[in-house]
Amino acid sequence: MDFVEGKFELREIQKLEGHTDRVWGLAWNPSNPSMLASCSGDKTVRIWERKPNQKTWQCKAVLEETHTRTVRSCAWSPSGKLLAGSSFDATTSIWEHVGDDMECVATLEGHENEVKSVSWNSSGSLLATCGRDKSVWIWEVQPGNEFECASVLQGHTQDVKMVQWHPCMDVLVSVSYDNSIKVWVEEDNGADDWHCVQTLGESSGGHSSTVWALSFNNAGDRMVTCSDDLCVKIWDTGNDPTQSSSDGLTPWKHLCTLSGYHDRTIFSVHWSREGVIASGAADDAIRLFVENSSDLVGGQSFVMFLKKEKAHEMDVNSVQWNPKDVRMLASASDDGTIKIWELAEVS
């Protein structure tokens, strides 16, 4: 699909209301793409679902009384059975889908203060969390919904904003208030030792201010990051980010920078399976970027092909493409609402 040449619009399908404070994070269920989780400053996680014969999403569960402060991030396990929520109360809750209900089956403690982000690896055997205490924790999922801390990674010098596992390998990436992006892999000694194999800072083409979020493309050979420096950056690794070169790593290299599109902080980026990058920012807008394959002079180039002004009434904190319906996008905002969008061709 040629997004550059065609005419497209982001068409609002539905506005989901119910949270009583800003909505921070969103997560589509990978095994049921009609189910969406949202988390908020109102200390709750909400589960929204669209039944097969219905056109609209309904709130089917409110997960409350587990956290005493903001729930900042939420993530489904690859099977879609477990949902993790990380909170400013220094804990991460694990919920299990039991029949039609969600039950809290574990609470992970260890961070000194706010837990900012949570992410499952591709097999569902590991969970990563990060926080204001500058640390990244890796948890092993044990039988019976037990979680054991396998490693505490110290390397960032400031608040860690987000962790994200590679889509098909046990490679973890973290981004931070210290302006850096760090890539972590496990040592081969079998001792659960994880170490930082690459730090992407300003000197390596990285960001000059807080890095808020990252997302991998479908193949996992590219990564996009966004920052308080008003830039979106695309990174490329030749192929497998754990292989080759002398230290056993194909390093990530800076591919290009998208600047001049945002004039306020970019809080969220997400790469669709179809190759479209969505960004959400403090200017209340959503922007969509795609690689411009016809313009290959001077390397890879990405272009903005759509900007949705006033997508929300306040900051857009999260944008998430649906894992199955590649043209469906969800967004969450400080205005307390979630919106479901369709990327539609304009005839």
Secondary structure, DSSP 4 states (H G I P E B T S, - for coil): --TTTS-EEEEEEEEE---SS-EEEEEE-SS-TTEEEEEETTS-EEEEE--TT-SS-EEEEEE-SS-SS-EEEEEE-TTSSEEEEEETTSEEEEEEEETTEEEEEEEEE--SS-EEEEEE-TTSSEEEEEETTSEEEEEEEETTTEEEEEEEEE--SS-EEEEEE-SSSS-EEEEETTS-EEEEEE-TTSS--EEEEEEE-GGGT--SS-EEEEEE-TTSSEEEEEETTS-EEEEE-SS-TTSSTTTT----EEEEEE-SS-SS-EEEEEE-TTSPEEEEETTS-EEEEEE-TT--TTS--EEEEEEETTSSSS-EEEEEE-SSSTTEEEEEETTS-EEEEEEEE--
